[in-house]
Amino acid sequence: MTPAAPAHDPEAERFPVLSDAQLERVRGYGSVEVVQPGAVLYGTGQRTYDFIVLTTAAAEIVRVATTDLPEAQVVSCTPGQFLGELNLLTGQSTYLTARVTAAGSIIRIDPAAFRRLMDEDTELSDLILTAFLARRSELQSGDAALSVRMLGSELSRESLALRSWAAHARIAYTWFDIDSAAGAALARTIGVTDERLPAAVTPTGVITDANPAMVAAALGLAYSAESEPDSAATDLIIVGAGPAGLAAAVYGASEGLRTVVFDAVSVGGQASSSSRIENYLGFEHGISGADLTGRAMVQAQKFGASLNSPCRVVSVRRTGALFEVTLSDGAVAHSRAVILAGGVKYRALDLPRWPDFEGRGIYYAATEIEARTCSCTPVAVIGGANSAGQAALFLAGRGCMVTLVIRSGDLSAGMSSYLAHRIEANPAIDIRLGTEVTALHGDDRLAAITVSGKNAPEPQRLPCSGLFCFIGADPETSWLADIRLDSDGFVLTDIALGPGTAEDMWGTLGRGPLPFETSVPGIFAVGDMRAGSMKRIAAAVGDGAGSVRSVHEFIGLAGM
């Protein structure tokens, strides 16, 4: 008889006890230190900290006291366990404090040695990464999540942008709505008025009129060339952190390229707005876009890639042997090669008051954050591609009555058949083919829409608390100088550059463009912004992975 599988133990997954053999291997990366009760192993607000393994000492992890919250113990750790969590990989400043509770010895491993451990010891790397992910998931609720508090209104587009960024970055935080009793109490405590919302309370202070860039800086997640050791030696800068950019980051970093990624909004790109993807290879039960890109983010950071958002790149130019990449805040980074993997803007309908309702009933993503604002109320989804179909099913599953508005007369024209069949069978989804949204209604937030179409004898007004727009995106490439684009603004690469390219642009190099290379040698383009690319997540991942080979070849040909 086949023995039963061992029961899953979440606590053992979060805080495994290392064996004697594992402890011996760990010692090779650090130094042994004797510590006494009360000693602080790392404190709240530290920019970096060491990886600590308890050999005979014990410790506790606490959320330190603030003016309105008492100190709270998050967890206690015993000999054989290790401290730390996902911020050892992401670079986020510490938001908890580790304190010794019982005298004994520890193994202290500095960040550089910790990176070597993660690269060289597969067993320990897997054990540590599994624990870090489980810990971050656990820390996203309870006392630990109160270390970062965000306050705002669900009717605010600024609050939505802040929460979406935090979710994509896997920040452990607690959200307070200003219209709730707890939110009003927090506002009084920190002295913030409605006019200064959203606000964020971090371990280092209170931020009013908060935006993702300000909070990222307060949490130690903002890019700084000074924080990158030997920054002039960066091998690869990737602009955009969607599936293509993340794939390039994973393959670049794992193959030894020093890799830095910038994204203007947040990690994940458009893919992160997909509520469920069922036709991505290897995920037979489906996976949300946020989960897929979140895993890719951690995978890239595991191999040493530096992911930075929000960081908008405003120019890329060649300066000598390197490329100079300038950010909107004036910061400059240098690298041997550049991959362009982002820069799209969501399409919107040309309707009166559309900008007024963005973030107040009009959304470009269907995740838990948006769904909570219109749970169990009538909503509408615009679009006929897979992203729209996934959104319609997701919202229907959250108790909403969904009107799916499609300009085409055929549901299957732009949507996978499995999605179309499910939508047709779902009684909570009203399919309106050959129909368009022609008007918006509401006061401070969207309340209703008007739809018109060839299948309707006259315009019809429908109640609608949430309008989810999935009509595609256009490449935002106007900032690119000296890079050839097609008539629609997509970046031309390799053979799409046309005949004569090698003679005109690479004559002095004695070669033609490499796969994914643009009209500027050493700059590559992948994913949705590349002319001729297939607009699918799997294709974008293939682009990102394949482009790294060309980067290696370019660096080799340039003799860098």
Residue, then its C-alpha position, 0 to 999 in steps of 0.5 A: m500500500t502506498p504510504a500517505a503523503p506527509a501532512h503539510d506543516p505551514e509553521a515548519e515551512r516558514f521556520p524550518v530547523l536546519s540540520d547539523a549538516q546544513l548548519e555546517r555548510v552555512r558556517g562556510y559563508g559567515s562568521v560565528e558570534v556570541v550574543q547576549p539577551g537584549a542585543v538587536l540583530y537588526g532594527t526597524g528602518q535599516r537599509t540592509y541587514d545580515f542573514i542570521v542563523l541561530t545556532t544556540a541563541a534564541a530571538e524574537i521578531v517584534r513590531v516596535a512601539t509607535t505613538d499609537l501602537p504598543e510593541a507586538q511580538v510577531v514570532s519567536c525563533t529558536p536554535g537551528q532557525f534563521l531570521g530574515e524574510l523577502n526584503l533580503l532579496t528585494g532590498q526593502s528596508t526592515y520594518l521589524t526588529a530582531r532581538v536576542t531573547a536567550a544568550g548563545s551563538i549565531i552565524r552572521i552572513d553579510p549580504a554579499a556572502f548571502r548572495r553567494l550562498m543563494d547562488e551556490d547551494t541549491e538545497l539551502s537556496d530552495l529552503i530559504l526562498t520557500a521560507f521567505l515567501a511563506r513569511r511574507s505571505e503571513l506578514q501581510s496580515g496581523d501585527a506585522a502588516l501594521s508596520v506600514r499603514m496606508l490611508g485613503s478613499e476607495l473613490s480616489r484614483e491616487s489611493l488606487a494607484l498606491r494600493s496597486w503598486a504595493a500589491h504588485a511589489r508584495i509590500a506587507y501593509t494594512w489599508f484603512d479607508i477614510d470612511s471607516a471608523a478605524g480610518a477616521a481614528l487613524a487620520r485623527t491620530i496622525g493629524v491628516t485631513d481629507e485634503r492630504l490623502p492618501a497618506a502612508v505611515t511607515p517606520t520612518g514617518v508619515i507621508t501625506d499626498a502619498n504616491p508610489a514613488m514617495v512610499a518606495a523611497a521611504l521603504g528603501l525601494a527607490y533606485s539610487a546609483e550610489s546604492e549599486p556597487d560599481s554601477a558603471a559595470t552594470d551589464l544590462i538595463i531592462v526598461g519595463a517589468g512586464p512578462a518580457g522584461l521579467a523573463a529577460a531579467v531572470y535569464g540575464a541575472s541567472e546567466g551572470l549579467r549584472t541586471v537592473v530593471f526599471d518600470a514606470v508604474s509597477v512590476g507585472g505590466q498589463a499581465s498583472s491585471s489578468s485575473r486568471i490565465e488558464n492557457y499558460l504552459g505548465f499551469e493546468h489549473g490556471i494562475s492569476g497574472a499578478d501571481l505569475t508576474g509576482r513569482a517571476m519578480v522573486q525569481a529574478q531577485k533570487f538570481g540577483a536582478s535589481l527591480n525598481s518601480p516606479c522609475r520612469v525612463v525618459s532617455v537612452r543614449r550611447t556615451g562612449a562604450l556604455f549606454e546612459v539611461t536617465l530617469s524622470d527624477g534626473a538619476v542616471a544609470h549606465s550599462r553595456a546593453v539595454i532591452l526595451a520591454g515596456g512603455v504602453k498606455y491603456r486605450a480609453l474611450d473618447l467619451p465626456r467625463w472619462p478622465d473624471f471617472e478613472g479610478r472612481g468607477i473606471y478601471y483597467a485591471a480586475t483584481e481583488i482591489e478593484a473588485r472590492t469596490c463594486s462587489c455584488t453590484p452591476v458592472a460592465v466589461i469592455g473588450g473582446a479579447n482574453s483579458a476582457g473574458q477573464a475579467a468578466l468571469f472573475l467579476a461574476g465569481r465575486g457576485c457581480m452581474v456583468t454586462l460584457v460589451i463587445r463591438s464585434g458581432d462574434l464572441s470568438a473572434g478575439m477570444s479563446s474558445y474555452l473562455a467564450h464557452r464559459i462566458e456563454a454558459n454563465p448566467a451572471i454575464d449578459i453578452r452584448l455583441g455589436t455594442e459600444v458604450t456611448a455615455l457615462h453617468g454619475d456624480d463623484r463616481l460612476a453610477a451608470i452607462t449608456v450602451s448603443g449598437k446595431n442589435a439594440p433598437e435604441p440606446q439603453r441606460l444600465p446601472c454600472s458601479g464599475l466599468f472595466c476597460f480592456i480594449g488594448a494598449d498603444p506603445e508609448t515610444s515617443w520618448l525614444a530618440d534615433i530608434r526606428l518605429d513603424s507607422d503605429g509606433f512599435v519598435l522595429t527590430d532585426i529583419a523588420l528593419g528592412p534591406g540595407t540596414a546592415e550597410d546603413m547602420w552597422g557597416t562599421l561593425g561588419r555585421g547585421p542586426l542581431p535578433f531583437e536588436t533595434s536600429v541602434p546597436g546594443i539596444f534591443a526590444v521585446g514583448d508587446m512594444r516590438a513590431g510584429s510580436m504576438k500579443r500573448i504572455a508566452a510569446a513575451v516571455g519567449d522574447g525576453a528569454g531569447s533577447v538575452r542571448s543577443v545581449h551576450e553576443f553583442i557584449g562579446l562582439a563589442g569586447m566589453 
